[in-house]
């Protein structure tokens, strides 16, 4: 995980780190993240960033849902549910955090989403005092 591979054509002969999943949509999402940071800066609570990101995505005419539930199953039985911060165009999961760096628990959470929710591309965004950091992780499923 951590490298990316094309969703449209699984050409495994190319190096995964040279291929982007949903490149145009990813670029637009990351642009919205930077728009939010450039206007608000760092140090706010996650909820403020979530509301601002929703506005930025709407302004860019990107369809999304917020706080989208997904089931956690064990041996075919539902054992609970969790929520994505955003599900964008039914393809990309966007999880937002606040702080100066990614924590291992943030990455673990998103990796668990890959396994559990069967989505191809999550983006983890972290709003800190020195900027917005983002990381894309890819579910290399077939």
N, C-alpha and C positions, 0 to 999 in steps of 0.2 A: 504494500500500500504506500501511498505517498507519491508515486509516480503516476502519470496519466496515460490513458490509452483511448483511442478513438472509439466512440460509441457507434458511429455509423458503419465503419468497416474495421473489423477486428484484424488489422494487419500486424501480426506479431513479429514480422520480420524487421520492423522498424523499432528503434529504441523507444520504450514507453515514455521516457522523459521528454521526447521530442514531439509528442502528439498530445493535443489538448482535447478534452471532453467538453462538448458544448462551448466552443471557443467564443462565439459571439455573445451568447448569454452570460458566460462567465465574465467577459470583459465589461458588459453592461452592469452586472451586479457589483463588481469591484469598483467600477466608476461611481455607483451610488454610495458605496461605503466611503469612498474618499470625499464625495460631495458632503456627506454628513459630517465627517471629521473636520473638513475645512471650514464648515460653518459653526460647528459646536465645540470643537476641540476635545480634549480629554477630561477625565475626572467625573463624568456624570454617571448615574446609575444605568444599568442595562435597559431598564424600561424606557428611559428617555431615548436611548439609541434605537431601540426597537420601533418606537413611534416615528422617529425621524427617518429610519430606513423605509418604513412603510410609505411615508410621504414621498421619499425620493424614488422608490420603485414605481409608485403610482404616476409620478410626474414623467417617468421614462416609459410609461405605458407597458410595464412588465406585469403580467398577471401573477398573483401570489395568494397564498393563504397564510394566516398567522396561527400559532399555537395549534398545529395540526396533530391530532392524536394518532398514534400507531400502536398496534398490539404487540405484546411480547408473548411468545409462545414457547412452551417447553413440551416436547414430545407430543406435539399437535394440540395441546391444550393451552388456552389463554390463561396466563398467570399474572398479567398486569398490562399497563400501558404507560407510555411516555409521550412527550410532545416535542415536535420540532419547533424552533422559533419561527421559521419560515419554510414553506414549501413553494418554490418558485417555478412557475410554468409546469407543474407536476413532474419536474425533473431534478431540480437542484435543491438540496437541503442547505439552508443557511442557519448556522448557529452563531449567536453573538455572545461575547464575553466582555468584561470590563477589567482592565488591569494593564500592567506594563509588559507582560509576557504571557505566552501560552504555558499552561500548567500541564503536567502529564495527565491529570484527571480530565482536562478538556479534550485532549487528543483521544484518550481512552473512551470517553463518552461518544465522540463522533465515530470512532472505529466500531463501537458496539452498534451504533445506528446503521452502519454499512451492513453488518451481519444480519441485524434484526429486521430492518425495514425494507431491504431490497431496493435501495435507491443507488444509482450509479455514482453521483457526484455530490458530496457535501463540501461546503466551504465553511471554515471556521474563521470568524473575524473577531479580533480583539482590539478594543478601543482603549488606548493608554494615553498618558500625558505627552508622549513623544510622537504619536501617530497612530495610524490604524495598521495592524498587521493582519494578514490573512494567509490561510493555508488551505489548499485543495487536497483532498484525499480521494482516491478512486477505488470503487468496488470492481475488481477485475473478474466479474462473473461472465459466464457464457450463456 
